[in-house]
Amino acid sequence: MGQDRLSMGEIRKDAVQETVQSVAMTIGEVTTIVTTAVKDVADAIGGLATDVFEIREGVRRARERAEATMD
């Protein structure tokens, strides 16, 4: 049983290693969350822009039809 104990240096090394691994995992998780959020926002803005273009085109066609019937 004598030499199965960890030295203080090994305990510190293990603690630092666990801390670095935990920080790395957390950074990875947060990065994934932020990346997904940016993608979702870009998709929403793109959808809004498409709607605006379609509405503008519809208004233009309606105006042309109204002007044509007035002549």
Number of C-alpha atoms within 10 A of each C-alpha: 4 4 6 6 9 9 10 9 9 11 12 12 12 12 12 12 12 12 12 12 12 12 12 12 12 12 12 12 12 12 12 12 11 12 11 12 12 12 11 12 11 12 12 12 12 12 11 12 12 12 12 12 11 12 12 12 12 12 12 12 12 12 11 12 11 11 10 9 7 7 5
